[in-house]
């Protein structure tokens, strides 16, 4: 009888011991799980915040570019907007045809819009809208580039109210960087904007 009682006590002790171990394990697991989940939530929030900030404000924009002191500039007035990368200006009473430096926008067919290249009309509308609403237009020649192209048009950077129009067109995916003979005043800046436009699939870079 004593042996049976002793055995019962032993079994009872083992039972409560197991219960305490299970409770301890579950408590530790819960604590670890809670800690893990808290860390995961913090990491997710930080990742979301990082993504929002990076999309909200690119590191480099067309407005980051400034007018070079090494160039020759002339204030002009608009005579006619031709397309996305060509316009005619009045300079001291004379008509000057200008081809925008270092960029190429899709071609526009003025006789039949259906034959225009994709985004050609959008690029032309953007350029013409900017030029017609401008308070101040400045053309900037580049000492590292030819003064005129093969068609006799002057080559220049176009500044509209202190913002480089050439760069805006590249930034929005309305133009690609092209016809760069050598590193010029703004070609490296344009390449940065083009890379960003490609990554975000702007305009002509949409799949």
C-alpha positions in Angstrom: 0.0 0.0 0.0 2.8 2.4 0.9 4.5 1.5 -2.4 1.3 2.3 -4.3 0.9 5.6 -2.5 4.5 6.5 -3.2 4.0 5.7 -6.8 1.0 7.9 -7.0 2.9 10.8 -5.5 5.7 10.3 -7.9 3.3 10.3 -10.9 1.6 13.4 -9.6 4.9 15.2 -9.3 5.9 14.2 -12.8 2.5 15.3 -14.1 2.7 18.8 -12.6 6.4 19.0 -13.7 5.3 18.3 -17.3 2.6 20.8 -17.0 5.0 23.4 -15.7 7.4 22.6 -18.5 4.7 22.9 -21.2 3.6 26.2 -19.7 7.2 27.5 -19.6 7.7 26.4 -23.2 4.5 28.0 -24.4 5.4 31.2 -22.6 8.8 31.4 -24.1 7.5 30.6 -27.5 4.9 33.3 -27.2 7.5 35.8 -26.1 9.7 34.9 -29.0 6.8 35.0 -31.4 5.7 38.4 -30.1 9.2 39.8 -30.3 9.6 38.4 -33.9 6.3 39.9 -35.0 7.1 43.3 -33.5 10.4 43.3 -35.4 8.7 42.3 -38.6 6.1 45.0 -38.3 8.9 47.6 -37.7 10.8 46.4 -40.7 7.7 46.5 -43.0 6.9 50.0 -41.9 10.5 51.2 -42.5 10.5 49.6 -45.9 7.1 51.2 -46.9 8.4 54.6 -45.7 11.6 54.2 -47.6 9.7 53.3 -50.8 7.3 56.2 -50.4 10.1 58.7 -49.9 12.1 57.4 -52.9 9.1 57.6 -55.2 7.9 61.0 -53.9 11.1 62.8 -54.7 13.8 61.6 -57.1 17.3 62.5 -56.2 17.9 64.4 -59.5 15.3 66.3 -61.6 15.3 68.7 -64.5 15.1 71.5 -62.0 18.4 70.4 -60.5 20.2 71.7 -63.6 21.4 75.3 -63.7 22.4 77.7 -66.5 26.1 77.4 -67.2 28.3 80.5 -66.9 30.5 79.2 -69.7 27.9 79.5 -72.4 26.5 82.3 -74.5 22.8 83.1 -73.8 20.2 85.1 -75.6 16.7 86.0 -74.6 14.2 85.4 -77.4 10.5 85.4 -78.2 8.6 82.5 -79.8 7.7 82.8 -83.4 6.5 79.2 -84.1 6.6 75.9 -82.4 7.3 73.1 -84.9 7.3 69.9 -82.9 8.8 68.4 -79.7 12.4 69.4 -80.4 12.3 72.3 -83.0 11.0 75.8 -82.8 11.4 79.2 -84.5 12.3 82.3 -82.4 12.7 86.0 -83.0 16.1 87.3 -82.0 16.6 91.1 -82.4 13.9 91.2 -85.1 15.4 88.2 -87.0 13.9 84.8 -87.4 16.0 81.9 -86.0 15.2 78.2 -86.5 16.5 76.2 -83.5 17.0 72.5 -83.1 17.1 71.5 -79.4 20.5 70.1 -78.4 21.3 66.5 -77.5 17.7 65.2 -77.6 15.4 63.5 -80.1 11.6 63.4 -79.8 9.4 61.1 -81.9 8.5 62.4 -85.3 5.2 64.2 -86.0 3.4 63.9 -89.3 1.7 67.3 -89.7 -0.4 66.2 -92.7 -1.7 63.0 -91.0 -1.5 62.6 -87.3 -2.1 58.9 -87.6 1.3 58.5 -89.2 3.1 60.2 -86.3 5.3 58.1 -84.2 4.1 57.1 -80.7 4.4 60.0 -78.2 5.3 62.4 -81.0 2.1 64.4 -80.6 2.4 64.4 -76.8 6.0 65.6 -77.0 5.0 68.4 -79.4 2.0 69.4 -77.3 4.2 69.6 -74.2 6.9 71.7 -75.9 4.5 74.0 -77.6 2.5 74.5 -74.4 5.6 75.3 -72.4 6.9 77.8 -75.0 3.6 79.6 -75.5 3.0 80.0 -71.8 6.6 81.0 -71.0 7.3 84.3 -69.2 10.9 84.2 -70.3 12.7 82.1 -73.0 16.5 81.9 -73.2 18.5 80.0 -75.8 21.9 78.8 -74.7 24.6 77.8 -77.2 27.1 75.1 -76.3 30.9 75.7 -76.8 31.4 71.9 -77.1 28.9 71.5 -79.9 28.5 72.8 -83.5 26.5 76.0 -83.8 24.3 74.6 -86.6 23.1 71.2 -87.8 23.2 69.9 -91.4 19.9 71.7 -92.2 21.2 75.1 -91.1 19.2 75.2 -87.9 20.9 76.6 -84.8 21.7 74.1 -82.1 20.8 75.3 -78.6 19.6 74.6 -75.1 16.1 76.0 -74.4 15.5 77.5 -71.0 11.9 78.4 -70.0 11.5 80.4 -66.8 14.9 79.0 -65.6 14.1 75.4 -66.3 15.8 73.4 -69.1 13.2 72.3 -71.6 15.5 69.7 -73.2 15.9 68.1 -69.8 12.1 68.1 -69.0 11.4 66.3 -72.3 13.9 63.5 -71.4 12.7 63.4 -67.8 9.1 62.7 -68.9 10.1 60.2 -71.5 9.1 62.4 -74.4 12.7 62.4 -75.8 15.8 60.4 -75.7 19.4 61.6 -75.4 20.9 61.8 -79.0 23.3 63.5 -81.3 25.9 64.1 -78.5 29.3 64.7 -80.2 31.2 64.8 -77.0 30.5 65.5 -73.3 28.8 69.0 -73.5 27.3 71.4 -71.0 24.3 69.3 -70.0 24.7 65.9 -71.7 25.7 64.0 -68.5 22.7 65.5 -66.7 20.4 64.3 -69.5 21.8 60.8 -69.3 20.9 60.6 -65.6 17.4 61.7 -66.3 17.1 59.2 -69.2 18.2 56.4 -66.9 15.5 57.4 -64.4 12.9 57.6 -67.1 13.8 54.2 -68.4 13.6 52.6 -64.9 10.2 54.2 -64.2 9.0 53.5 -67.8 8.0 57.0 -68.6 6.7 57.9 -72.1 8.6 56.2 -74.9 10.1 53.8 -72.4 6.8 52.2 -71.6 6.8 48.5 -72.6 
